[in-house]
Amino acid sequence: MSYPHLLRALFSDAFARIRYINSKYAEPRIAISPAVRFALLSLRIYLLLLVGLLAYKFYTVLAAS
């Protein structure tokens, strides 16, 4: 068995497993209430705010040097 053929077989098996897992969990099994949906949205916005502040701090530290 040649090396490229071995790599192709290895990756095709891995991608097949990933496709199987993605299809298995494509639809949620539980219902999300509006309160939980709002909480998750709030956390997502908070995370983006923190990343923005971190980027701003990084930029100001580099600009001051």
Backbone as numpy.savetxt, mean C-alpha at the origin, in Angstrom:
# Nx Ny Nz CAx CAy CAz Cx Cy Cz
17.36 -27.68 -17.16 16.50 -26.50 -17.16 17.40 -25.26 -17.16
17.14 -24.35 -18.06 17.97 -23.16 -18.17 17.59 -22.12 -17.11
18.52 -21.24 -16.85 18.33 -20.23 -15.82 17.14 -19.30 -16.12
17.01 -18.74 -17.34 15.84 -17.88 -17.61 14.51 -18.63 -17.47
14.50 -19.89 -17.88 13.26 -20.67 -17.77 12.90 -20.88 -16.30
13.91 -21.12 -15.48 13.69 -21.30 -14.04 13.13 -20.03 -13.41
13.70 -18.88 -13.76 13.20 -17.60 -13.24 11.77 -17.34 -13.69
11.49 -17.62 -14.95 10.14 -17.40 -15.48 9.13 -18.28 -14.73
9.49 -19.51 -14.48 8.59 -20.41 -13.75 8.39 -19.94 -12.32
9.47 -19.49 -11.69 9.38 -19.01 -10.31 8.46 -17.79 -10.22
8.65 -16.83 -11.11 7.84 -15.62 -11.05 6.40 -15.88 -11.47
6.18 -16.77 -12.42 4.80 -17.03 -12.83 4.03 -17.70 -11.69
4.69 -18.58 -10.94 4.04 -19.19 -9.78 3.74 -18.15 -8.71
4.67 -17.25 -8.48 4.47 -16.21 -7.46 3.32 -15.29 -7.87
3.29 -14.89 -9.13 2.22 -14.01 -9.60 0.87 -14.72 -9.58
0.87 -16.01 -9.86 -0.39 -16.77 -9.79 -0.91 -16.80 -8.36
-0.01 -16.97 -7.39 -0.44 -16.96 -5.99 -0.97 -15.58 -5.59
-0.32 -14.54 -6.05 -0.77 -13.17 -5.74 -2.14 -12.92 -6.35
-2.34 -13.35 -7.61 -3.65 -13.18 -8.24 -4.74 -13.95 -7.49
-4.41 -15.14 -7.00 -5.38 -15.92 -6.23 -5.75 -15.20 -4.94
-4.76 -14.68 -4.23 -5.03 -13.98 -2.97 -5.84 -12.72 -3.23
-5.50 -11.97 -4.28 -6.25 -10.76 -4.60 -7.70 -11.07 -4.96
-7.92 -12.14 -5.70 -9.31 -12.49 -6.04 -10.08 -12.97 -4.82
-9.40 -13.62 -3.90 -10.06 -14.12 -2.69 -10.54 -12.97 -1.81
-9.74 -11.92 -1.70 -10.08 -10.80 -0.82 -10.54 -9.56 -1.58
-11.04 -9.73 -2.79 -11.47 -8.59 -3.61 -12.69 -7.90 -3.01
-13.58 -8.66 -2.42 -14.78 -8.07 -1.82 -14.70 -8.18 -0.31
-15.03 -7.09 0.40 -14.97 -7.14 1.87 -16.01 -8.10 2.44
-15.65 -8.71 3.56 -16.56 -9.67 4.20 -17.41 -9.03 5.28
-17.03 -7.83 5.73 -17.78 -7.16 6.78 -18.28 -5.83 6.25
-19.34 -5.34 6.86 -19.89 -4.03 6.48 -19.23 -2.96 7.34
-18.93 -1.83 6.72 -18.31 -0.72 7.42 -19.38 0.33 7.69
-19.51 0.70 8.96 -20.51 1.70 9.33 -20.02 3.09 8.91
-20.92 4.05 8.79 -20.51 5.40 8.44 -19.51 6.01 9.44
-19.65 5.68 10.72 -18.72 6.20 11.72 -17.31 5.67 11.49
-17.20 4.40 11.17 -15.89 3.81 10.90 -15.31 4.39 9.62
-16.15 4.57 8.62 -15.70 5.16 7.37 -15.16 6.58 7.60
-15.86 7.36 8.43 -15.41 8.71 8.76 -14.10 8.68 9.54
-13.97 7.74 10.49 -12.75 7.63 11.28 -11.56 7.28 10.38
-11.75 6.37 9.45 -10.66 6.00 8.54 -10.28 7.16 7.63
-11.26 7.91 7.17 -10.97 9.08 6.34 -10.21 10.12 7.14
-10.59 10.33 8.40 -9.89 11.28 9.27 -8.44 10.86 9.48
-8.23 9.58 9.72 -6.86 9.09 9.91 -6.03 9.23 8.64
-6.65 9.02 7.49 -5.93 9.17 6.23 -5.52 10.62 6.02
-6.42 11.56 6.32 -6.10 12.98 6.19 -5.01 13.37 7.18
-5.10 12.88 8.41 -4.09 13.16 9.43 -2.72 12.63 9.00
-2.69 11.44 8.43 -1.43 10.88 7.95 -0.83 11.74 6.85
-1.65 12.19 5.91 -1.16 13.06 4.85 -0.64 14.38 5.41
-1.31 14.91 6.42 -0.85 16.13 7.07 0.51 15.92 7.72
0.69 14.82 8.42 1.97 14.54 9.06 3.09 14.35 8.04
2.80 13.67 6.95 3.81 13.49 5.91 4.17 14.84 5.28
3.17 15.69 5.09 3.43 17.03 4.57 4.29 17.85 5.51
4.00 17.78 6.81 4.83 18.49 7.78 6.25 17.96 7.81
6.41 16.66 7.70 7.73 16.06 7.68 8.51 16.52 6.45
7.86 16.55 5.30 8.51 17.02 4.08 8.88 18.50 4.20
7.99 19.30 4.77 8.28 20.72 4.97 9.48 20.91 5.90
9.52 20.17 6.99 10.64 20.26 7.93 11.94 19.83 7.24
11.90 18.77 6.48 13.07 18.30 5.75 13.57 19.38 4.79
12.65 20.02 4.08 13.02 21.07 3.14 13.63 22.27 3.85
13.03 22.69 4.98 13.56 23.86 5.69 14.93 23.57 6.30
15.15 22.35 6.77 16.47 22.01 7.32 17.51 22.00 6.21
17.16 21.47 5.05 18.11 21.47 3.93 18.36 22.88 3.41
17.34 23.70 3.38 17.49 25.07 2.87 18.32 25.92 3.82
18.28 25.63 5.11 19.04 26.41 6.09 20.53 26.07 6.06
20.87 24.92 5.53 22.28 24.49 5.51 23.09 25.22 4.48
